Structures are given as C-alpha cells and as structure tokens.
C-alpha cells in the first residue's frame, strides 16, 4: 500500500494527503457511474495512499455522500480526513420532472434550497452524517456562497467556528470557483482553509491577485481543485473540442495549452503531471483534490502525482511567458 505525503492545514491538527479524492463524479456528475465503479474508485484511492476524501450534498442530491460513506465505513475512522459542505439543504421537490437539472444523472425527487443560516448549517451537517453513516466530519466548507456573502459570513461561518471550537469538527472554510470572495473569507472570518476551484492552474493564475496573498498573510491554507480546468489540461497534447471551465475551449486557449505541453515534453514530463504539480508552487497550497470516477482514473492521477516536476520547468514556462512571473519554486 502506497504512502502519500501529508501536509498540515495551518492552525489546525488536520493533515491532508497531497492528493485528495473528489466525490462529485461518483455522485453521477454528467453521467451515471455504476455502484461497482464508485466503490472500486474509493478502494483504489485507499490503496494508492489517498486519505483525504471530499463530498457535498449537492453532488448527486446526496448520492455522493451515501456512496462515499458506505465505502469509507470499512476503514479505520482515525485514518482518513472527510470533508463535506453546507449551504444547500436537500428538500422534497414539489415539482419533479424525472431528472436533476443541475448536472447530475439522478432522479429529482429532492431539490436544493440555499440556506446559510445557523440552523441551516446544523441541519445540513446532521443530514450529511445520516447519509454517510459516519460519526463526524473533519472539515466543513461553505459551498458556493457567491450570492450569499452576508448570511454566509455573519451566520454560517460563526456556526461552523463554534463547532470547531467545541471540537466537533477539525477545520472550517469555504469552497468556490472564484478567488476574490475566498480572500475575504480568509481575511474577515474564522475560516482555516479555502477550496479554490480552477483559479490557480497552468492556464489561470488569478488567485495570485487575492486569495493566495490572503492565505500567506493570514497564515491559512488552500486546497486546489479544478486543476485540469475541466479538461483542457488533462491530455498530454490538447486538441480542439476539449473544455475549459465547462465550456468548449477557444482556439487561443488550446494553442496556449499546446505550447505549455511542448515545454513540459522538453523537460521530460507531461501536461497533466505538471497540472497536478503546479499548485504546490505556492506555499499556502496543501492539497490538490481531483474528481475520480473509476479505479483506472485513480491509478492515473496517483501516477501523475508521483512524477515530480523538473526543477527548471517553472522557470522555463516563466521565460516563455506561459505562466506569471510571480510563480516560484516551492521547496
């Protein structure tokens, strides 16, 4: 069984393996994942040394939480870190049409209701524990509070802080596709860590303008997700038709990704391996979490993580103007 390096979430006792298992795909993101493939993916992750697992009520209207909990109940609870999210309560759907309309191939007998109130946070956590069948969550994020800053900052985060201070959960934070508001959570609330989606990648380093400096200044941590920018960075040699942030990538972006891939090849590595390694160039980043649907995807991502980036790769990309000049090499 492989052992992966663990990094400490600053200011807490939680240590995350450098590679995390993202549970959106086993919640039937975009298409069905069989129960056997979902269970096999979690088992393969465990065998690969992954000990950080992330899920959310949003992922398949609870399906991801149920599947992940069922798979993890077979392992010692103290050996892994589990995170889920709050902000979307699952309630009975008064007007079901047959299939979920928010990207998951599941029946829509339930629907999501935004709720960042204190009561909503507590109800969401209780429901997650019921679905997973596990005794606790180690890390809880506010999920996509883009349009709910006031309630999220004034009610949800203090509720999570109370649970953390009571020892009920180990760390708290927020997860979003934007970086500006995450910086506010780090500077203005009790958050320990943020989950940053797609904003510190080989194609988008905008987090250098806000959330990464905030994490460094506040002594807090970042979990990086969306490191393939939804597909464009997932192939050794990008082609037309791949997606960038869930839309078909423009020719200009494909060309830029190809140029980055060519530099990677010149240094004896690949674009996907560099995409997983890249977030660790910033000292605030403690983990990269990737969605994994099957055991084969787990094996590939674990193998990519095992390829250390050549020492001069980032300097070469800087010299070509393909990443920002501020990119450093982390020791």
Secondary structure as GFF3:
##gff-version 3
##sequence-region A 1 331
A	DSSP	beta_strand	6	8	.	.	.	ID=ss1
A	DSSP	beta_strand	15	17	.	.	.	ID=ss2
A	DSSP	beta_strand	19	22	.	.	.	ID=ss3
A	DSSP	three_ten_helix	25	27	.	.	.	ID=ss4
A	DSSP	alpha_helix	35	47	.	.	.	ID=ss5
A	DSSP	beta_strand	52	54	.	.	.	ID=ss6
A	DSSP	alpha_helix	63	72	.	.	.	ID=ss7
A	DSSP	three_ten_helix	77	79	.	.	.	ID=ss8
A	DSSP	beta_strand	81	86	.	.	.	ID=ss9
A	DSSP	beta_strand	88	92	.	.	.	ID=ss10
A	DSSP	beta_strand	110	114	.	.	.	ID=ss11
A	DSSP	alpha_helix	118	132	.	.	.	ID=ss12
A	DSSP	beta_strand	139	143	.	.	.	ID=ss13
A	DSSP	alpha_helix	149	151	.	.	.	ID=ss14
A	DSSP	pi_helix	152	156	.	.	.	ID=ss15
A	DSSP	alpha_helix	157	165	.	.	.	ID=ss16
A	DSSP	beta_strand	171	176	.	.	.	ID=ss17
A	DSSP	alpha_helix	180	188	.	.	.	ID=ss18
A	DSSP	beta_strand	193	197	.	.	.	ID=ss19
A	DSSP	three_ten_helix	206	209	.	.	.	ID=ss20
A	DSSP	alpha_helix	211	218	.	.	.	ID=ss21
A	DSSP	beta_strand	221	225	.	.	.	ID=ss22
A	DSSP	three_ten_helix	229	231	.	.	.	ID=ss23
A	DSSP	beta_strand	243	244	.	.	.	ID=ss24
A	DSSP	beta_strand	247	248	.	.	.	ID=ss25
A	DSSP	alpha_helix	251	266	.	.	.	ID=ss26
A	DSSP	alpha_helix	271	278	.	.	.	ID=ss27
A	DSSP	three_ten_helix	279	281	.	.	.	ID=ss28
A	DSSP	beta_strand	285	291	.	.	.	ID=ss29
A	DSSP	alpha_helix	295	305	.	.	.	ID=ss30
A	DSSP	alpha_helix	313	319	.	.	.	ID=ss31
###
